[in-house]
Every structure is written in C-alpha cells, then in structure tokens.
C-alpha cells in the first residue's frame, strides 16, 4: 500500500509525520511512501533527502490524498482534510476523540478507518507506539529551556569573587512523562527541584532523579495509575483543598513553576491560582504545559506569554514539541511501529485486527462505525509499585550506640558453651601476641649488641675473605653499640640475662675452618 504524509496545515506546526529514515523502514514492510513537497522543510528535512530515501515527492496535498491509501499526519485533520477521506483509506494521527465528537462522526460517515495515536493503550507492548509519551518527553525538556529563557538568573548556585548566587528553586506539578523530563532537565542544570503528584507510587522515581517529593498529610489513598491506564485520576474535594494549601505554602519560595497536570477526556485542573501567582517573587516564571486544555494556572492564556501585575511571567505556549520540530519528527517512529503491527506479514498489506489490544484501543472509527471508547485492555496498564518504606537514617550517636549494644550482646557472659569457648580462645590469642612481642623485643636487643662485640674480636683468618663475613644488625647500629656482653676466658657468651648458653648450637664463620688463634670460638646467630 501507499503511505503518504501531507504538509501540516495547522498554524505554526513545524513537525512532519514521516522522515527519510522512517520511510526507509516502511519500505521494508512492503509499502510505498509519498510526501507532499515541502512537508519536512520546517523540520529540517528537504525534498532531496526524501528522494534519496526512495520516497515519491507529490506536488500538492490533493494529489497526495488521492494517491495514498494510508495518510500519516501529526495534528488532527481539518474539516477540508476529513472530507477527502473515503472508504478503504486509513488515517493515522493525533485525534483526541473525547474532545472532537463532531469530527469523529464526520470521519466515521466517510467509511474510513481512523487510528488515533493519542489513544494507544499504556501497556508494555505498546510503549514503542506511545506517541503521547514521546511528545511529552520533548515538551518537558523544552519547558525548562523556555523557563530559563524567561528567568533572569542562573539555575545553579555559584560562589564567585563578586558574591554568592543561590540556586533557583523549581516546582514541577505532575510527574508523568513530561514532568519527569522537566525534573531531569532542571536537576541537571543545578536547580533545587521539587515535584508533586497525586500518585504516591511516583515518589521513588522523583527522588531517584535528585528532586524532592512534596508530601501531603492526608489520609485518603489515591487511585493507582493502573486503574486509569497509567494516568492520574481526579482527586476528592478534600484532597484538592490540602493540595492548594500546600501550593500556597510553597509559592513564596519558588522561582519557577512547571505545571503538567492533565486528566484524559477532561479540561485541565486549576492548580496554580491567581493568589499563588501574587505570592511569587517578581521575575518568577510559570510554564503551563496544560495550556491547550485550558491550563493549570488561572492566568494562563493559550499560545501567549503574559506578565502578571507583580512581575511573574506566565508562558502558555501549546506547541512545545513543535518548537523542537527536528527532534519531534525524528520520533515519528511511533507511527512506523504502528504500521509494523498493522502489517504482520511485511508484505505491504494492512491487516486491521480488532482483537489486538493495541490496534483496537487506538482505532476510533472503522467500517463506518464509531469505535470509541475502546474496551479495557486485557493486559493491565503499566503502573509502578508503591515504594517500600525507607529505613530511617541513623545519626552518628545512634550508630555508635547500636554498635556498642551489639558488642555487649556478643560478649555477654553465660550465653552458651560456644560463647565461652570463644572468650577462652580470645584470651589465648592475646597471651600468644604478648609472648611473641616480648620475644621480638629481646631478639632485637641482642641483634643490636652482637655486631659491636664482633668488631672488637681479631679479624678473620684471611682479609680477602672479609666479604664472606656475616653481617649482623643494621649498619647504623654497628659502631654505636656498647660492650654489654661478658665473654669469659673460654669465649663463652653469657647474655644480658646471665644465662649460660654453652650447650647451644655454635656456628662457624663461612669460608674457613675455625682457627682458635684468630677467630672467636663462639659466634652466635639468633634466628
């Protein structure tokens, strides 16, 4: 089949649904690829790059819609584009069916099949097709960059010769894909980052990225993300009041607030109210990633940047992914992965299997009927396990007390026979160490004394054999030793302690037989 991507008609949209790389992968599935002339120019992909990849460049959108069997777009179709659909054609794009009932009905009446990339279920097998997560990742990163462009100070703290610069404090509301991307970017830039989410299971993810999770003292347990397809669920009025009270407490301290809170099929919840903006310092920045659905901030104006009376900048752009069009378009592999599932035999023939969880969940119209909303997937949605309670960090005093208690427990008398044997063995080892140390000290003293005694004796039988003489002790001690040994007339050696050692082994000087006239009868070497 022929897959074509037209140029986006939405004002300011720079992304394109097909790149030369993704086109090459689609051709391996047996499909032919078409692109409208100039469709990828705003994202940095020229027509010549498409031609080099084997893509047919079509001069007009009308020709492309007429030739292509599958239309791949970024934005939902305009009314004029929806009218070009017909039975047998397939449209793959973002669609937002819950907010586009009239458009959904119009597309169903044409008999075309519509695959909404924003409806891909959040299950493990579908992660490679999750276009919403891909765009949210880019939006979270770009939100921090946009905040830095409107913030008048460093993100990181610095100590310079001119003075000390404190780090910026950033609050991220909502720890989904966009929120986690914003947390990672702000932390890497050196900001002190705080994050809040109604799902307690994300606390561990937030802290693992170096941010501080904002806890609420509230008894009510929030629904796990698995119950709502991996998204946050609406909270109770009581929880909301506690949440707003916490935000009012944080507002005077925060320099940058990035809000990402969205609930599928609902307007964006209002979380950063006008009074909180009034509490913020002049020069602070609010980035509202939910502006397209009404915004999380009371003062947000979609697609505009406004400044509050107290000097706080509120950015309500709705095209953060489009502001990084090259990167966003490169992630159009989500559509290519969807086409891989729709072409199981890789023969260029689309098989629309409505028994498949992913295909069924993303299909909103098929064979002239509206198939939205889809049934729940047979496989549970992805949800992080609730974090285990962390062990309390002990203070140095508590650590010492714990070690002392453990030592006392191990050495407590009367425990059992094994403990008594252990104590006896320890005493024996101590005595052995003491005796060994005493022996080494006595041996060292004797070695220091012996060289001096040898120097006062007659030389060896032959002076040439001096190199064979045994060297005792360290060179520095040879001439410093005093006469502390007593030699009797027979040459007997009596030690410092007066013990007669005539019975012990006697060693000769090497090289010659002993000569009583020149060589001492006894030269003792202590091992």
C-alpha positions, -999 to +999 in steps of 0.1 A: +000+000+000+009+037-004+016+057+027+016+095+024+023+124+047+009+158+038+022+192+049+006+202+082-020+230+078-023+240+115-008+274+120+028+273+134+031+235+132+066+225+120+066+188+126+062+161+099+049+126+103+074+109+080+112+113+079+136+098+054+147+073+080+112+062+089+103+060+052+131+035+047+117+013+074+082+015+060+095+004+026+110-027+042+074-036+052+065-036+016+048-002+014+054+027-010+060+062+006+047+096-006+054+130+008+040+164-001+066+188-015+080+210+013+063+190+041+095+184+060+113+217+053+103+233+086+117+203+105+150+203+085+141+175+061+145+187+024+127+171-005+161+158-019+166+138+013+132+121+008+140+114-029+174+098-018+154+075+005+132+064-023+101+085-014+079+099-041+076+137-037+040+148-046+035+184-056+001+191-039-019+179-010-049+170-032-027+146-052-013+130-021-047+124-005-059+109-038-029+086-043-023+074-007-041+045+009-028+055+044-025+091+055+000+098+083-004+132+100+007+149+132-023+171+140-060+161+138-074+166+103-091+199+094-126+198+081-113+200+045-089+172+051-116+150+067-138+154+036-110+138+015-113+106+034-131+077+018-139+040+024-108+019+023-085+047+034-068+048+068-058+080+087-031+078+114-027+109+135-034+125+169-072+129+171-084+135+207-118+118+201-132+127+235-129+164+226-137+160+189-171+143+187-183+161+156-150+154+137-152+118+149-187+114+135-177+131+102-148+107+097-169+077+106-195+087+079-168+086+052-162+049+060-125+055+066-106+039+094-090+063+119-062+053+142-057+079+170-021+078+182-032+095+214-054+065+222-026+039+222-031+019+255-004+022+280+007-014+282+043-028+278+039-040+243+026-006+231+054+016+246+071+018+212+039+033+197+032+057+226+034+090+206+019+110+235+049+100+257+074+108+230+059+143+226+055+148+264+092+140+269+101+167+244+077+192+259+090+186+295+126+193+283+116+223+263+096+238+292+128+240+313+146+256+284+118+281+279+118+289+316+155+296+315+150+320+286+125+340+307+142+337+341+168+364+349+192+343+370+212+311+369+197+277+376+227+265+395+242+282+426+276+298+423+302+313+446+323+339+428+346+367+438+317+391+432+295+373+457+273+342+462+245+333+438+218+310+453+204+282+431+169+285+415+141+266+431+118+248+406+085+232+414+071+206+389+034+198+393+027+164+378+052+136+375+041+120+343+064+117+313+066+155+308+071+161+345+099+136+348+116+151+318+113+185+333+127+172+366+157+156+350+165+187+330+161+212+359+182+190+382+209+186+356+211+224+353+217+227+390+183+239+403+169+227+436+139+208+423+106+199+440+079+178+425+043+169+434+020+142+420-013+128+433+000+093+428+022+082+457+039+055+437+059+080+418+077+094+449+106+070+444+110+079+408+111+116+417+137+111+444+158+089+422+163+118+398+176+141+426+144+160+433+124+164+465+089+149+466+063+172+481+042+151+505+007+158+517-005+149+552-037+133+540-054+101+550-072+094+518-054+070+494-052+080+457-061+056+429-031+038+414-022+047+379-031+012+367-068+020+373-068+048+348-045+035+321-013+049+337-028+085+341-036+104+373-072+101+384-094+130+396-090+137+433-116+144+460-125+180+471-109+174+505-076+163+488-078+193+465-080+217+494-050+202+511-032+203+478-039+240+472-029+248+508+005+231+502+010+251+470+002+284+488+029+274+513+054+268+486+046+297+463+067+324+480+098+302+478+096+290+442+113+308+413+100+286+385+067+265+384+062+240+356+027+225+356+019+194+335-013+181+351-038+166+327-066+141+330-077+123+298-110+135+284-113+164+309-103+201+310-070+207+328-075+211+365-068+245+380-039+241+405-019+273+404-044+300+413-042+338+410-034+343+447-005+319+444+009+339+415+006+370+436+027+354+463+056+347+440+087+369+437+090+394+409+109+378+380+095+343+387+082+322+358+052+298+354+053+274+324+019+258+318+021+227+297-016+221+300-025+254+282-040+236+252-067+221+276-073+254+294-042+255+316-034+247+352-028+283+361-057+309+364-037+335+344-027+312+315-036+325+280-032+297+254-004+304+229+007+336+246+031+348+272+017+373+298+032+391+328+012+394+360+009+428+379+036+416+403+061+408+376+056+370+372+058+356+336+032+330+326+040+311+295+010+293+278+025+280+246+008+250+231+035+240+207+064+230+228+071+198+207+068+218+175+094+242+188+118+213+186+105+200+153+135+181+142+136+160+173+099+156+174+097+144+138+126+120+144+104+103+170+078+096+143+090+061+146+058+056+168+038+056+135+063+033+119+059+008+148+021+011+145+024+002+108+046-027+117+018-042+138-007-034+110+015-053+085+022-086+103+034-104+071+056-075+059+041-078+025+026-043+022-009-055+031-026-039+061-045-063+084-067-044+109-070-069+137-097-056+161-089-084+185-054-069+191-054-048+223-032-021+208-049-018+174-084-020+190-076+006+216-062+031+191-089+027+165-117+053+169-136+046+136-138+015+115-160+003+087-184+033+090-188+029+128-175+049+158-154+025+179-146+050+206-144+045+236-125+011+234-130-017+259-104-020+287-072-038+276-069-074+285-035-067+299-032-044+330-017-010+323+018-001+335+020+012+370+049+015+393+048-005+426+042+016+457+076+024+472+088+004+502+092+023+534+128+036+537+149+027+567+155+056+590+190+071+586+208+068+620+227+097+634+264+092+644+254+089+680+228+063+673+252+043+651+278+042+680+251+032+705+239+004+681+275-009+677+281-008+714+249-027+721+258-053+695+293-057+711+278-061+745+253-087+733+281-107+717+304-106+747+277-111+774+289-138+798+270-170+803+253-172+770+263-207+759+293-230+756+303-217+722+305-181+736+327-193+765+350-212+741+352-180+720+363-160+751+389-186+761+403-186+725+405-148+725+424-149+758+449-174+744+454-154+713+461-123+734+487-142+755+503-155+724+506-120+710+521-107+742+547-135+743+556-130+707+560-093+712+583-099+742+604-124+722+608-099+693+619-072+717+646-094+733+658-106+699+661-070+686+682-061+717+705-090+712+710-083+675+719-047+683+746-058+708+762-086+688+779-065+659+798-044+683+812-075+701+823-089+667+842-057+658+864-060+688+875-096+681+905-105+659+899-103+621+892-134+601+920-158+590+923-142+556+915-105+550+904-113+514+875-133+528+861-102+545+832-102+521+822-136+534+818-123+570+783-125+582+767-091+587+746-088+618+722-059+626+717-026+608+747-006+596+737+023+618+740+002+649+773-015+643+796+012+659+770+026+683+766-005+704+783-006+738+801-035+754+772-052+772+781-089+767+806-106+790+830-131+774+848-155+798+883-168+791+870-197+770+850-173+748+817-184+763+788-160+755+767-150+785+737-130+776+723-099+792+703-122+815+733-142+826+722-175+811+749-200+802+745-210+765+775-233+761+751-262+753+735-243+724+744-247+687+776-229+676+781-216+641+814-211+623+823-181+602+819-191+565+848-197+541+875-213+565+878-238+593+879-222+627+913-211+640+915-206+677+942-180+674+923-156+651+885-165+652+863-164+683+853-198+693+817-189+696+797-167+673+761-169+679+734-161+653+700-157+667+673-167+642 
